């Protein structure tokens, strides 16, 4: 089996500004963060990384992401990318931005958009009258250290490159590669730990909130759980992904993160799901997603 050195998410999110075009940033993705093509969650974070650079240009370095919605317009392959940011409104306590991510270079059509992300960034403020709280019940699962390692490579199956950058442990749900489980409760929970911790620079190990969309973009597993392993082989291309950052400054880069997700509906070839990202009893993010169901054609 091919051995892959774990990739650093911060490298994938590295962008270079184009001096002659304020708001335009260039980057490149290799296969390190792909399932079949690059993860939609990573592409969403790439758009947010460009927005964060644009906030630096505008002097809004104190702002943190509050919410982002990505609309996936066309598939984005590995390779050079352009990310163009438009500031919709820049205020003192909140800024709204839009970014489109598109392929660059050979094969890229003028005006081609792979995905468009709209996001709000806010100023963190303390308010004694409204202390931090979450009304979502804390999931009751075994801690990461007690959970079973979730790794198909132990059976000789090569996992997608994306999963080789993470330690994954099973908290709830079946093991997809065993192909022995029937339709069941549409609920899957897994622990994820980045093998290269994506910490914010100079912030003493604090988790970069842009590390949350990639693991939130795993909600298709709950749809798969609902359908069972005896269904025809399926793909779950994303139509959209929304992430709300409920505690963007509370994560620790080296600690595992719990992604707890449910499939909510399947209707006429489209599925929806929702998820929560937790760490040490703190709700870091909530997410929703719409995806299509496509049968993998046998060769």
SEZARO-858878 format. One line per field, with one value per residue (C-alpha): residue number from 1; residue in three letters; chain; x, z negated, y. Coordinates in Angstrom, 3 decimals. Each point is the difference from the previous one (the first is absolute). Layout:
BEGIN
n	(NUM_...)
res	(ALA_...)
chain	(A_...)
px	(X_...)
pz	(Z_...)
py	(Y_...)
end
This chain:
BEGIN
n	(1_2_3_4_5_6_7_8_9_10_11_12_13_14_15_16_17_18_19_20_21_22_23_24_25_26_27_28_29_30_31_32_33_34_35_36_37_38_39_40_41_42_43_44_45_46_47_48_49_50_51_52_53_54_55_56_57_58_59_60_61_62_63_64_65_66_67_68_69_70_71_72_73_74_75_76_77_78_79_80_81_82_83_84_85_86_87_88_89_90_91_92_93_94_95_96_97_98_99_100_101_102_103_104_105_106_107_108_109_110_111_112_113_114_115_116_117_118_119_120_121_122_123_124_125_126_127_128_129_130_131_132_133_134_135_136_137_138_139_140_141_142_143_144_145_146_147_148_149_150_151_152_153_154_155_156_157_158_159_160_161_162_163_164_165_166_167_168_169_170_171_172_173_174_175_176_177_178_179_180_181_182_183_184_185_186_187_188_189_190_191_192_193_194_195_196_197_198_199_200_201_202_203_204_205_206_207_208_209_210_211_212_213_214_215_216_217_218_219_220_221_222_223_224_225_226_227_228_229_230_231_232_233_234_235_236_237_238_239_240_241_242_243_244_245_246_247_248_249_250_251_252_253_254_255_256_257_258_259_260_261_262_263_264_265_266_267_268_269_270_271_272_273_274_275_276_277_278_279_280_281_282_283_284_285_286_287_288_289_290_291_292_293_294_295_296_297_298_299)
res	(UNK_UNK_UNK_UNK_UNK_UNK_UNK_UNK_UNK_UNK_UNK_UNK_UNK_UNK_UNK_UNK_UNK_UNK_UNK_UNK_UNK_UNK_UNK_UNK_UNK_UNK_UNK_UNK_UNK_UNK_UNK_UNK_UNK_UNK_UNK_UNK_UNK_UNK_UNK_UNK_UNK_UNK_UNK_UNK_UNK_UNK_UNK_UNK_UNK_UNK_UNK_UNK_UNK_UNK_UNK_UNK_UNK_UNK_UNK_UNK_UNK_UNK_UNK_UNK_UNK_UNK_UNK_UNK_UNK_UNK_UNK_UNK_UNK_UNK_UNK_UNK_UNK_UNK_UNK_UNK_UNK_UNK_UNK_UNK_UNK_UNK_UNK_UNK_UNK_UNK_UNK_UNK_UNK_UNK_UNK_UNK_UNK_UNK_UNK_UNK_UNK_UNK_UNK_UNK_UNK_UNK_UNK_UNK_UNK_UNK_UNK_UNK_UNK_UNK_UNK_UNK_UNK_UNK_UNK_UNK_UNK_UNK_UNK_UNK_UNK_UNK_UNK_UNK_UNK_UNK_UNK_UNK_UNK_UNK_UNK_UNK_UNK_UNK_UNK_UNK_UNK_UNK_UNK_UNK_UNK_UNK_UNK_UNK_UNK_UNK_UNK_UNK_UNK_UNK_UNK_UNK_UNK_UNK_UNK_UNK_UNK_UNK_UNK_UNK_UNK_UNK_UNK_UNK_UNK_UNK_UNK_UNK_UNK_UNK_UNK_UNK_UNK_UNK_UNK_UNK_UNK_UNK_UNK_UNK_UNK_UNK_UNK_UNK_UNK_UNK_UNK_UNK_UNK_UNK_UNK_UNK_UNK_UNK_UNK_UNK_UNK_UNK_UNK_UNK_UNK_UNK_UNK_UNK_UNK_UNK_UNK_UNK_UNK_UNK_UNK_UNK_UNK_UNK_UNK_UNK_UNK_UNK_UNK_UNK_UNK_UNK_UNK_UNK_UNK_UNK_UNK_UNK_UNK_UNK_UNK_UNK_UNK_UNK_UNK_UNK_UNK_UNK_UNK_UNK_UNK_UNK_UNK_UNK_UNK_UNK_UNK_UNK_UNK_UNK_UNK_UNK_UNK_UNK_UNK_UNK_UNK_UNK_UNK_UNK_UNK_UNK_UNK_UNK_UNK_UNK_UNK_UNK_UNK_UNK_UNK_UNK_UNK_UNK_UNK_UNK_UNK_UNK_UNK_UNK_UNK_UNK_UNK_UNK_UNK_UNK_UNK_UNK_UNK_UNK_UNK_UNK_UNK_UNK_UNK)
chain	(A_A_A_A_A_A_A_A_A_A_A_A_A_A_A_A_A_A_A_A_A_A_A_A_A_A_A_A_A_A_A_A_A_A_A_A_A_A_A_A_A_A_A_A_A_A_A_A_A_A_A_A_A_A_A_A_A_A_A_A_A_A_A_A_A_A_A_A_A_A_A_A_A_A_A_A_A_A_A_A_A_A_A_A_A_A_A_A_A_A_A_A_A_A_A_A_A_A_A_A_A_A_A_A_A_A_A_A_A_A_A_A_A_A_A_A_A_A_A_A_A_A_A_A_A_A_A_A_A_A_A_A_A_A_A_A_A_A_A_A_A_A_A_A_A_A_A_A_A_A_A_A_A_A_A_A_A_A_A_A_A_A_A_A_A_A_A_A_A_A_A_A_A_A_A_A_A_A_A_A_A_A_A_A_A_A_A_A_A_A_A_A_A_A_A_A_A_A_A_A_A_A_A_A_A_A_A_A_A_A_A_A_A_A_A_A_A_A_A_A_A_A_A_A_A_A_A_A_A_A_A_A_A_A_A_A_A_A_A_A_A_A_A_A_A_A_A_A_A_A_A_A_A_A_A_A_A_A_A_A_A_A_A_A_A_A_A_A_A_A_A_A_A_A_A_A_A_A_A_A_A_A_A_A_A_A_A_A_A_A_A_A_A_A_A_A_A_A_A)
px	(0.000_1.195_1.271_-0.980_1.616_-2.810_-0.620_-0.164_-3.360_1.693_2.075_-3.137_-1.535_3.093_-0.775_1.968_-1.581_0.153_1.451_-1.727_-3.387_-1.074_-2.258_1.461_2.038_1.739_0.549_0.338_-1.413_1.594_-1.678_0.727_-3.487_-2.046_-2.681_-0.353_0.488_1.005_-2.194_-2.765_0.716_3.637_-1.052_-2.384_2.849_2.175_-2.609_-0.086_3.810_-0.146_-2.596_2.231_2.880_-2.296_-1.022_3.713_0.169_-3.014_1.227_-2.605_2.454_-2.060_-3.013_-0.827_-2.310_-3.606_-1.646_0.695_-2.019_1.680_-1.881_1.748_-0.504_2.389_2.605_3.438_2.996_3.429_2.295_0.400_-2.937_-1.071_-2.097_-1.611_-1.461_-2.703_-0.745_-3.766_0.099_2.885_-1.096_1.609_-1.531_-1.031_1.098_-1.733_2.068_-0.350_2.694_0.010_2.490_0.824_2.643_2.885_2.087_-0.503_-3.615_-1.413_-2.747_-0.389_-2.529_-0.042_-0.995_0.630_-1.684_-1.226_0.175_-1.829_1.165_-0.419_2.912_-0.630_1.873_0.299_-1.530_-0.420_-3.395_-0.563_-3.766_0.302_2.749_0.966_-2.480_-1.444_-3.490_0.936_0.391_3.583_0.368_0.488_2.631_3.215_2.933_2.346_2.663_-2.580_-1.502_0.929_2.445_-1.899_2.555_-0.725_3.730_0.201_-1.986_2.140_-2.410_1.669_-2.024_-0.492_2.932_-2.128_-0.247_3.744_0.433_-2.173_-0.300_-3.635_-1.789_-3.523_-2.448_-3.240_-0.857_1.055_3.273_-0.661_2.620_-1.462_-3.062_-2.081_-2.442_-3.548_-1.941_-0.061_-0.139_1.336_2.521_3.790_2.572_3.768_2.994_2.504_3.490_2.207_3.367_1.599_-1.814_-1.309_0.742_-0.438_3.431_1.363_-3.084_1.361_-1.620_-3.474_-1.856_-0.402_-3.810_0.581_0.807_-3.696_-1.632_2.125_-1.148_-3.554_-0.104_-0.322_-3.766_-0.527_0.999_-3.339_-1.884_2.038_-0.817_-3.712_0.038_2.123_2.945_-2.117_-1.073_1.747_3.340_-0.729_1.696_-1.282_1.070_-0.714_-2.341_0.605_1.611_-0.820_2.143_-0.806_3.020_-1.514_3.302_2.698_2.685_-0.519_1.614_3.379_1.963_1.413_-3.226_-2.465_-3.285_-3.316_-2.193_-3.546_-2.273_-3.481_-1.555_-3.252_-1.664_0.300_-2.363_0.131_3.742_0.975_1.054_0.399_1.964_0.956_2.970_1.743_3.717_1.001_3.200_0.285_-3.715_0.052_-2.138_2.406_-2.198_-3.276_-0.438_-2.605_0.441_-1.909_1.373_-1.067_0.022_1.767_0.467_3.571_-0.081_1.876_2.717)
pz	(0.000_0.818_-3.079_-0.184_-2.360_-1.736_1.686_-1.787_0.571_-0.392_3.121_1.992_-1.132_0.838_2.536_1.789_0.729_3.554_-0.421_3.039_-0.972_-3.580_-1.237_2.302_-1.545_1.491_-1.460_0.948_-1.268_0.526_-0.710_-3.732_-0.878_2.578_-0.320_3.748_0.661_-2.589_-3.100_0.214_-3.617_0.813_2.987_-2.287_-2.425_2.891_0.825_-3.670_-0.055_2.885_-1.867_-3.059_2.097_1.408_-3.530_-0.752_2.966_-1.349_-3.601_-1.325_-1.553_-3.228_1.766_-0.172_2.204_-1.141_2.850_3.574_2.789_2.974_3.211_2.165_3.629_1.747_-0.929_-0.881_0.760_-1.590_1.352_0.084_-1.285_-0.109_-2.832_0.541_-2.981_0.091_-3.108_-0.282_-3.142_-2.293_-3.429_-3.379_-1.619_3.017_3.599_2.764_2.865_3.067_1.620_3.072_0.478_3.553_1.819_1.565_2.994_2.670_0.384_-2.032_1.841_-0.498_-2.752_-1.080_-3.664_-1.956_-3.161_-1.524_-3.731_-1.866_-3.569_-2.949_-2.257_-3.410_-2.782_-3.118_-2.929_-3.666_-1.538_-3.670_0.538_2.610_-1.015_2.467_0.105_2.370_-0.182_1.995_-2.185_-0.279_1.813_-2.250_1.748_-1.116_-0.110_2.978_-1.855_-0.729_3.503_2.691_2.678_3.265_2.663_3.060_0.728_-2.669_2.409_3.005_1.316_0.905_-1.449_1.954_-0.411_-2.178_-2.783_-0.073_-1.590_-2.985_-2.770_0.118_-2.778_0.095_-2.623_1.711_3.300_1.987_1.810_3.650_1.493_-1.609_2.289_-2.456_-1.524_1.018_-0.095_-3.473_-2.120_2.088_-2.675_0.163_-2.394_0.378_-1.741_2.237_-0.969_2.480_0.175_0.724_-2.446_1.865_-2.624_0.438_0.417_-3.249_-2.035_-2.276_1.620_0.625_2.758_3.238_0.480_3.709_-1.015_-0.795_3.498_1.297_-2.735_0.031_3.671_-0.931_-0.508_2.965_-2.358_-1.796_3.287_0.803_-3.464_0.606_3.342_-1.053_1.656_2.332_2.089_3.388_-0.482_-0.312_0.235_-1.948_1.867_-2.053_1.248_-2.962_-3.437_-2.797_-3.122_-3.016_-2.216_-3.485_-1.918_2.583_-2.570_-2.417_1.781_-0.803_3.071_-1.429_-1.544_1.783_1.326_-0.019_3.101_-0.834_3.041_1.106_3.395_-0.034_3.317_3.350_2.732_3.766_0.132_-2.465_-3.617_-2.876_-3.226_-3.070_-2.320_-3.052_-0.749_-3.659_-1.991_-3.744_-0.519_1.987_3.121_2.552_3.098_1.491_3.650_2.585_3.452_3.135_2.322_3.002_0.143_2.962_0.704_0.807_3.372_0.125_2.586)
py	(0.000_3.502_1.808_3.651_2.458_1.895_3.323_3.342_1.697_3.382_-0.754_-0.768_3.305_2.072_2.722_2.689_3.397_1.329_3.537_1.476_-1.428_0.788_-2.776_-2.676_-2.826_-3.013_-3.431_-3.648_-3.278_-3.387_-3.355_0.135_1.270_-1.904_-2.625_-0.579_3.726_2.626_0.135_2.580_0.889_0.734_2.108_1.892_0.632_1.163_2.649_1.023_0.185_2.477_2.046_0.050_1.333_2.650_0.982_0.444_2.361_1.901_0.092_-2.433_-2.455_-0.227_-1.524_-3.731_-2.081_-0.212_-1.874_-1.075_-1.585_-1.626_-0.712_-2.581_0.957_-2.392_-2.586_1.361_-2.182_0.106_2.671_3.793_2.043_3.613_1.378_3.397_1.851_2.640_2.036_0.381_2.134_0.894_1.203_0.453_-3.080_-2.088_-0.434_-1.959_-1.381_-2.170_-2.119_-2.178_-2.794_-0.977_-2.028_1.883_-0.900_-2.616_-1.051_2.899_1.851_3.779_0.668_-3.640_-0.353_-3.171_1.253_3.228_0.690_2.759_0.577_2.338_0.957_1.534_1.745_-2.222_1.891_-0.860_0.686_-0.816_0.025_-2.769_-2.432_-2.766_-2.883_-2.595_-1.453_-3.101_-3.116_-1.200_-3.361_-3.011_-2.131_-1.698_2.382_-0.113_-1.988_-2.725_-0.125_-2.517_1.128_0.424_-0.913_-2.181_-0.363_-2.724_-2.194_0.929_2.644_3.284_2.888_3.231_2.415_2.312_-2.581_-0.619_3.429_-0.873_-2.501_-1.123_-1.888_-1.410_1.281_-1.125_-1.663_-3.025_-0.645_0.725_-2.300_-3.151_0.218_-2.040_2.492_0.818_3.263_1.493_3.116_2.905_0.973_-0.125_1.441_-0.073_1.476_1.814_1.097_1.827_-1.785_3.382_2.312_3.095_2.643_3.739_1.630_1.446_-0.913_-2.724_-3.030_1.412_-1.855_1.912_0.153_-0.621_-3.594_-0.540_-0.005_-2.919_-2.373_1.387_-0.996_-3.693_-0.064_-2.325_-2.829_0.415_-0.373_-3.101_-1.378_0.573_-1.813_-2.978_-1.667_-2.128_2.991_0.433_1.785_3.705_3.350_3.020_3.183_3.121_2.692_2.286_0.109_2.439_0.290_2.187_0.600_0.005_0.255_0.785_0.884_-2.892_-2.959_-1.540_-1.116_-3.221_-1.288_-2.328_1.356_-1.827_0.284_-1.147_-0.069_-1.071_-0.525_1.965_-0.873_-1.715_1.155_-0.499_-0.585_2.728_-0.492_2.439_-0.327_2.002_-0.255_1.390_0.310_-0.337_0.110_-0.561_0.672_3.264_0.350_1.485_-0.084_-1.170_-0.928_-0.925_-1.440_-0.955_-2.647_-2.056_-3.794_-1.548_-3.682_-0.998_-1.703_-3.286_-0.201)
end
